[in-house]
Amino acid sequence: MTANRKSQPIPEEGELRLWRVGRALSWTFAAAVLVSGGIFYGLVTLLGFEEIDATAKLDAKTLFDLVKLSFGVVAGAGALVALVVAYRRQRVDEAGAHREATRLHTERFSQAVDKLGSDSPAVRLGGVHALAGLADDAPTKDLRQTCIDVLCAYLQLPFTPDPGNSDPAHQERHHQYLALRKVRHTILRLIGDHYRRPMGTPRSWQGCDLDFTGVTIDCNMDFSDAVFSDGTVNFSQAVFSGGALYFNRAVFSGGALYFGDAVFSGSTVYFSGAVFSGGTVHFSDAVFSGGALYFSGAVFSGGTVHFSDAVFSGSTVHFSDALFSGSTVHFRDAAFSRGAVYFRGAVFSAGTVHFRDAVFSGGTVNFRGAMFSGSMLHFRGAAGPVPDGLLGALGTPVPTTVTLAAAWLPEGA
C-alpha cells in the first residue's frame, strides 16, 4: 500500500490549485443550497403554516412566492459562486502575468548588461539606455533597484585617464577616452533626470538607493527639487573635478546624503533653498580645494549637517540667509586654510553651530547680520588667530550661549 502511494505522480502546481478551487466551489454551492432550504423552512414557519392540518391546503400564490424567493436565494448563491470563480481566475491570471513580466525583464536585463560590457562605446551607450528603460518598466522596486545598482557599479569601475591629444600617437586612445566619458556622463544625466521626478510618478527613481562611492564626477549633475524621504545617496570618497552638483530646493526628510572623504577640487555644490527636516548630510573628512558650497536660503528644521574633520583650503561655505530651527551644524576639528564660512543674515532659532577644536589659518567665519534666539555657538578648543569677522559680527542680539577659546576673548571680557 505504501509502495503504491509512493509511485503516484505528484500533481502539478496548477492542477493542485484547480483542485482546491473546485473543492471550495463545491462547499460554497452546498452551503448555498442548505441556506436556501433553511430560508424556505423559516418563511413557512414565520407565516404560521406549521399548524396547518392535513386537510388544509396552502394558498397557491403564497406557495409560488415562497418557491420563487427560495430560487432567488439559490440564484444569488450561484452568482456569488461565479464571482468567486472570476476572482480566483483573475488572481491566477495576475500571478501568471507577473511571472511572465519578471521572465521578460530578466531576459532584457541580461541583454542590456551584455551591451554594457561591450568594447564598443556606442554599444555601451545603448546598454545604458536599455537599463534605464528596464528600471522604468520594472515590475517590482527590487528589480528597479538592481538596474540602478548596475549603472552605479559601472561608474565605480576604474578607467584610464585621458592621455591627451598633443601626441598624434595618442589620438586613438584620446578618442576612446572621450567616447567612454560620454557613456559615464550619460549615466549621471539619466540618474539626475529620473531622481528629479516626483515620487509615485512614472519613471521616478526617488526612494531608491544610489551608491556613488569612489566615483569620479567631472560634469554637472542635477538633483534640484528632488525629495530624499527614503533611501540613501552615497558620494563617499567621490572625486568632484570640475562641474557642479545641484541640490537646489531639494527636500531631505529622513533621508541621508553622504559625502564622507569626498574630494572637491574646484567644484561647486549648491543646496540653495533646500529643506532639511530630520534629514542628514555628512561632509565628514571631506576635502574642499577651491570651489564653493552654497546653503544660501536653506531651511534646517531638525536636520543635521556634519563637517567634522573637513579641510577647507581656499574654499567657501555659504549659509547666508539660512534658517536654523532646532538644527545642528558640526565643524568640529575642521581645518580652515584661507577658507571662509559665511552665516550673514542667517536666523538661528534653537539651533546649534559647533566649531570646537577647529583650526583656523587665515580663515574667515562671518556672522554679520545674523539673528539668534535661544541658539548656541561653540568655539571651545579652536586654535589659531581669531577668524576675520567673528568678534565684530557677534554684537547684539547675541546668542544665548557663545563659547570661545580663552585666547580669543577680547580684553576686559
Secondary structure, DSSP 8 states (H G I E B T S, - for coil): -HHHHHHS----HHHHHHHHHHHHHHHHHHHHHHHHHHHHHHHHHHTTGGG--TT----HHHHHHHHHHHHHHHHHHHHHHHHHHHHHHHHHHHHHHHHHHHHHHHHHHHHHHHHHT-SSHHHHHHHHHHHHHHHHH-SSHHHHHHHHHHHHHHHHS-------SSSGGGHHHHHHHHHHHHHHHHHHHHHHHHHTS-TTSTT--TTS-EE-TT-EE-S-EE-TT-EESSSEEE-TT-EEESSEEE-TT-EESS-EEE-TT-EEES-EEE-TT-EESS-EEE-TT-EEESSEEE-TT-EEES-EEE-TT-EEES-EEE-TT-EEES-EEE-TT-EEES-EEE-TT-EEES-EEE-TT-EEES-EEE-TT-EEES-EEE-TT-BSS--BTHHHH--SS--SEEE--GGGS-TT-
